[in-house]
Amino acid sequence: MHHHIFKTMKKTTNLRCLLLLPLFGILPLFGCKSPTSALSGGAPVVTIIPDNLQGVEFVIYNFKAKIENHNLDETYFIWNTGDDTASLRRDFNISLPKAYTKPGTYTVTVKAYDYYTDSMIAMASTLIYIDTAKSSVEIIPQFYNGSLGANTLGTLNHFLIDAKTSLPADQLYGFWDFGDGTTGSFVTGQFSHIFPHIGSYLLKLDVYQKSGIYVGTDTALITIKLPDITLDVFKKSLMVEAYLFVDSTNPVSSLLGDYQPLSIGELFVGSNITSSWYGNTFSIEYNNNSTQDFLITGTISTDGQTVSSVTIFARDSGSTSSYFDYSYSVKSMKLSVVTDNVTEFRLSGDELINNINNVQFAVNGRNPSRIGSSDSWQNFLTHSNTTGIPDVSQLVLAFVK
């Protein structure tokens, strides 16, 4: 807006010069006249700087117009950058920053106008050659070997991932393979990913411009471990809980009724409780006369990564209507979850089938009966439901802090 005011002021000043000076009988030494932009030396000529630019996409270039044979402060310019964007006005040789988002050849045109008459006084054009931008691609972090927390359900915390390139992130798409059976498409910028469990993952990233032009690829090795843990952490726990989730669609498990999952939890210190630590071996038993008896035992490795020789026994015979009795043993379980509140060992799938033994159970007054063969126990854990999809069976041994 100030340019129009400036323009009006100039015209008004000259008009006053013509009207007022004769009234006072004053003849100016040089006289009063309208601004004259033309200079000696011929017609106005405009030149584009830089001329015949050879550049690459996404890089900002500053275009300027040079005017000859005309006062620069009485000239404005209209630019067309040749890529279907709107024409832009620049006054007093202000530079025009421009970045092209696609490779190609563009005709850049500038028209010079007289500031007072708005008439075009000169025009120039130049060809601009824009090539495909070259860029390296780097996954951040490139290598990672460290611990990562988890929630109480065993889900690992979000892991932050980014990709470093020399091109603007909003002009690119990333196609990821996270090495855990999952992928991500059309990803831009920094994001987070949840890995299914601890382990090593080889990540791969392919980067393309949004126009479909291939940019580059990279890989990264991510190794996630549980936080370091010592035996003292377990010895300071308040209680131990054991949960066995079994296939709810198998006919044999219908006997369990409302007792799913098979679960017990015992405090290390409390009424009717006998507990002990003997080296790495723990034992907790709750015994209330002859009606209730619950036992959890096991041995934890020195590095805290496994628990072995686990025995679970649970019996409640307070009444025939609520009677249940079950027991089983476990060869070995791996550490799976470490949080501020709980440390858990877990087994599922084939590892559960191969490590659990001596299973017997009874409910509602029936005598305990051992599931005879390994085949029947495997069916008990992994029996497919009517959709043909196996239910998830899982064993959890949790030390609550």
N, C-alpha and C positions, 0 to 999 in steps of 0.2 A: 504494500500500500504506500510506503514512503517514497517509492520510485515515482508513482503518479503525482504525489504531492510535490516532489522535487521538480518534476516536469512542469507542473502548473505554475510553480513559483517562478521558474525561469521565464516562462511565457509572460506571466504577469509583470515581472520586473521590467522586461523590455517594453511592455505596453505602457507602464507608468513613465518610463523614460521618454517615450514619444509624446505622452499627453501632458506631463507636468513641466518638463523643462521649458517649453515655449511660454508657458504661463508666467514664469518668473523672468522671462527675457534672457535666459541663459542658453548659450549655445555651447554644448559640450566640445571639449577640445578635439575629441576624435569622433564625435557624433554618436547617435544611438541607432542600433540596428538589431535585427533578429539574429540568433546564434547561427553561425555558418560553420557546418561541419567539414565541408570539402576543403581539402588542402591542395596546394600546388603539387603537380607531379602526376596527374592523371586521375582516372576513375578509382574508386575504392576497391581494394583487393583483400579478400579474407583467406587465411591459410589455417589448416588444421594441424595441430601438434598433439601427439606424434602422427606422422604420415606413414601409411602402409605398415601399420603395426602387425607384427607376428607374435601372438601371445598364446596363452592357454586358458582354458575355462576356469572359472571360480576366482581368478586373480583380478583385483581391482586395478584398473588403469585410469589415470587422470587425463582427460582430453581438455585442450584449451584452443581458443581461436585467436589468431593474430590479425589485426586489421591495419591496413596501410592506406594512406591518402584519405583518412577520416579520423576525427577525434575519437579516441577510445572511450572517453567519459560521456560521449553523446551517442553511444552505440550499445545495442543489446543483441543477443544471439538466440536463435531457436535451433535446437539440436534434434536430430533424429538418428538413433543409434542402429537402425536397420534390423532390429530383432523383434519387431511388432510391439514394442513398448511405446508409451505415450511420448510425444514430443515434449522437450523440456526447455525452459527459458533460463538464460543466464545473463546477468547484467555486469558490465564493467569487467569483462574477461575473467569472471569467476570460473574456476575449473569445474569440469563435469566428471565425477567419479563413476566408473561403469565396470561391472563384472558380467561376463557372458556365462551362461549356465549350460550351453551346448556348443560343441565344436562346429565350425563352419566358416564360410566367408560372408562378411557383413559389409554393407555400404553405409558409411557414416557420413551424414550430411549436416552442414551448418549454414544457416542463413543469417546475414547481418542486416539489422534494421536501424534506420535513423531514429534516435530517441524522441525527436520532436514531431516528426511527420508520420512515424510508423510505416514508412515506406522501405521496402527491401532495397539495399544498396549493393549487396554482393552475396555470392553463394559459392561454396566449395564442397567437394566430396572426396572421400578416400576409401580404399578397400582395407578391411581389417581381417586378418587371418587368425582364427582361433583353433588351436589344436586340442586334442584330448589331454587332460591333465594326467601326469604320471604321479603315482603315490605308493609309498610303502604301507604295509598293513602290519600292525603289531597288537597282539592281544595283551591286555593289562589285567592281572599280572601274567608275565610270561612263564614263570615257574612259581609254584606255591607248595610248601610242605609245612603244614601246621595244624593246629587244633581248631575245632569249630564247635560251638555250643549247640545244644538241642533243647527242645521243649520236653514237657513231661510225657508226651506221647512218643518220644524218640525221633521226632522230625528235626532234622538239622536246621540250623539257622540259615537265613539268606546269605548267599555268597555274591559279593559285588564283582561285576565283570565289565570291562570297557575295551574299546578298540581304538588305537591311536593311528590316525592318518593325517596327511597334510591337506586333505580336502575337507570342506565344511560337513559336519555330521548330518545336517539336515538335507544334504544332497545325496546321501548314500543309503543303501539298504544292506544289512548284514544277514547272512544265512548261516546259522550255527548248528553244529553237531556237538552236543555236550558230553559225548562219550559214555552216557548212562542209559542209552536207548531213547533219549528224547532229543528234539530239535527245536530251533526257533527260527522263524522266517520274518523277513521285512523288519528287522530290529534296527533301531537307530539309537545312538548315544549310550550312556551308561545304564545298566539294568542289573537285576539280581536274579539268581537261579538257586533252586533248592535241589541239592544232590540227594539221592535216595538213602544213602548210608555212607559210612566212612569207607575210604579206599582211594585208589588212583584213577584219574580220568584224563583221557587225551582229548582236548577240545580242538575243534577245527572251525575256522571262520572263512567264508567266501564273501567278498565285498563287491557290490555292483553300484554304479551310479543309478539314480532313479530312472534315467533314460534307458537303462539296460546294458550299458557298457561295463565290461568286466574291469575291476580295479586291481584286485590282488587277493592273496590268501595267506593264512598263518595258522600255526598250531601252538598249543600251550599244554603243559603237563601240570595238573592240579592234584595234589595228594592231601587228603583230609584225614586227620587223626583225631581221636578223642583227647581231651586234656589229660596231662599226666596225673596219675592218681597213686596213692600209697595205701598200704594195708591199714594205716591209722585212720583213714577216712571211713572205712567200713566199721572199724572198732568203735568209732564215735557215733554210729548210727543209732537212732532211737528204736527202730523196729525193722522187721523184715516181712515182706509180703510176697506171696506166690500166686500167680494167676495162670490157669490152664484153660485156653479157649479151644473148644473142639467143634467139629462139624455138626451143625444143628439139624441137618437134613437126614443124617444116618439113622436108621431105625433103632440101632443099639443105644444111641444117645438120648432117645426119648425117655429112657428111664431116669435120666438126670433131671428132667422137668425144670423146676424153678431154680436149680442149683448151678445153672450156667452163669458165668464161668466157674469152674472149680477154683475157689480162692480162699486163702487164709492169710491173716496178717497178725504177727505177734510182736509185742514189745519186748525189749531185752530186760526191762525192769518192770515188775507189776505183780499184782496178786495172783497166786497160783502159778507163777512162772518160774521155771528153772532154766537159766541161760549160762553159757560159758564160752570163752575163747581159749583154745588150747593151741598155741602157735597160730597157724593160719586157719585152723578148723573152728567153726562156730556151731553152736547148738542152742536152739530155743524150744522149750516145751511148755505148753499150757495144759495143766491137768486139774480138772475140777471133779474130784471124786472119781466115780466110774462112768459118769455120763458124758463128759467132754474131754477129749484128748487131742491136742494138735502139736505136731512136731515138724520142725524145719532144721535140717543140718546140711553142711557142705564145707568144702575146703577151697579157699581163695588163693590163687597164685601170688607170689611175692610182688610181682609188678602190677597186680590188680586187674589183669586183662582177662582172666578166666576164673570160673568157679567149677569145681568138679565134685564127684561123689555126692551129689545132691539127693537127699531123701525127703519126701513129703508124705505126711500122714495126717489124716483128718477124720475124726469120729465124733458124732453128736447123737447120742442115743437117749436123749431126755424123754422122748415120747415116740411111739410108733408112727405118728403122723408126720413128724419132722426128722425122722431117722435118716442119716446118711453116713456113709463110710467109704473113703477112698484113699488110695496110696499109689505112689509111683516113685521111681528113682531115675536120675539123669546122670549120664557119664560126664558130660562137659558142656558148659555154656560160655559164650563169648560176651565180653563187655560191649554194650551197644549204646547206652545213654548215660551222659554225665551232665547234670544240671546243678543249680544252686540248692535244689531241694531233694533230689533223688539220684541214685546211681543204679542202673539196671543192666542185668544180663538177659539176653533174649535168644530164643530158638524158634525157627519156623521152617516150613517146607521139608525138604529131605533131611536137613540137619536135625530137625526135631524128631523125625521118624527114626533116624539112625542113632540117636542118643538117649531116647526114653525107653525104660524097661519096667518090668514087674508091675504092670498096671492092673489094678483091681478096684472095683467100686460096687456099691449097693446103695439103694435109696428106698425110702418108704417101707422099712421093715424087712427087705429082702436080705438074704445072707450075701456077704461079699463074694463076688465071683471074678476070677481072673479072666481077662480076655486072652484066649488060648494062644493062637498062632500070631506070628508077626504080620501075616497078611491081614488078619482081621483087625489088628491094631492100626495098620496103615489105612485100611478102609475107614476106620473110626476117625482118623485124623483128616483124611483127604477125600472122603467120599464126595462125588460130584452131585450137585443138586439137579433139579429137573431141567435147568437151562444148560447143563453140561459144563458149567463153570465151577471148579472146586472152591468150596468155602475156605477161608483162611484160618488155619489152626496155628496157635502160637502159645509159647510158654514164656512167662516173664517172672524173673526173680528180682525184686526191687529192695534196695537198702534205702530207707527213708531217713533223711538227716534231721 
